[in-house]
Amino acid sequence: MPQSTIASPTNAPATSTTHAALWGRALRIFAWLSFLSQTIIIGTGGAVRLTDSGLGCSEWPLCTPESLVPIYADQGIHGIIEFGNRVMTGVVGVIALAVLLLVLARVGGKRLVFSALRFAAGGIAAAAVVFAIVSVLSLPATPFAMGALLVAVIAAIIRSMRLAPERRDLVILAWLVLAGVVAQALVGGITVLTGLNPFIVGFHYVSSLLLVCVTAAFLVRLYATPGLRERAVPRWFAILSHVTGLALAVTILFGVLTTGSGPHSGDAAVERQGFDATVLAHVHSWPGYILAALVAALTISAWVLRLEPRRWLLVLVLAILVQVGVGVWQAREGLPPLLVGIHMVLAALSAAAYTVVVLHLKKPVTSEG
């Protein structure tokens, strides 16, 4: 794996260069941890749903009306599983924050870091004020407070983009992950407050999947050569690649609807969304067949023409083959929770692999002379 392209100038002092190398290594480590943690939280979130632990903590952000952690005997393992997933959200957030601060420090130094910290302090203060005002109105205060914090994050993104002298791609991707984590926490709270509405649960999963894709994109751009980029594949290949992305999105969408109509709603007392899961399972397979054919065509073409994304297309093929195998297996076995959970994680990894393929459709512009 090539080294990160965020580096100090070649004429920098030796001590400065050493520090830059250490900061760059730390950024690479946390970037990988961010990708892994975003993938893992899909697994822990799936465990919540597949073990009927969605209401293991009946409140949000507290677990019970009196406590942040499970304290009632009747919560049992369900409370532990749901609380564990909430703890994982905190871990994901801390890692996302570390990646952001490391990027800001390497790109813009103290100025960018302090700017972000000022927005963070302002966001926290605004969230506290909103919480106090909404509490007086006897409304759910935490979602409104989280919304205020999210607005502060968006404002900080705009400010950072204006101040960043270079590598704005990494800055925006790092901010998107952190903003996504905040938004995910808000959606997770709404999921509990609405009694595990299946559509919100499905949206929660899709949002998590998108964050896996964003962290994968960050890794690609971190190791890529900065600067202008140009198309590295024929136009028809690029168009076909984006059509493949549409097929992948439709396949995942129907997969989410199928799961939402099946036996795993997150709690035994929660009603499903009313669709026929058997019919949806067949509908889910149709775009899946189209996706498989498109990926096969892309992979064969890429290797025949020796195009840039060919190796990552093999990774995508492998992910889809395993995904199809697990999908058929779980259908024949009556949707056992473990296989359904693996299927959910594999869908996210397939989407991440596709993201990497798309980012390899372009290459750095070669300098003339």
Secondary structure, DSSP 4 states (H G I P E B T S, - for coil): -PPPS----TTS-HHHHHHHHHHHHHHHHHHHHHHHHHHHHHHHHHHHHHTT-TTSS-SSSSSSSS-SS---GGGHHHHHHHHHHHHHHHHHHHHHHHHHHHHHHHHHHHHHHHHHHHHHHHHHHHHHHHHHHHHHTTS-HHHHHHHHHHHHHHHHHHHHHHH--S-HHHHHHHHHHHHHHHHHHHHHHHHHHTT--HHHHHHHHHHHHHHHHHHHHHHHHHHSPPS-EEE-S-HHHHHHHHHHHHHHHHHHHHHHHHHHHSS-SSSTT----S--HHHHHHHHHHHHHHHHHHHHHHHHHHHHHT-TTHHHHHHHHHHHHHHHHHHHHHHHTT--HHHHHHHHHHHHHHHHHHHHHHHTSEEEPPPP-
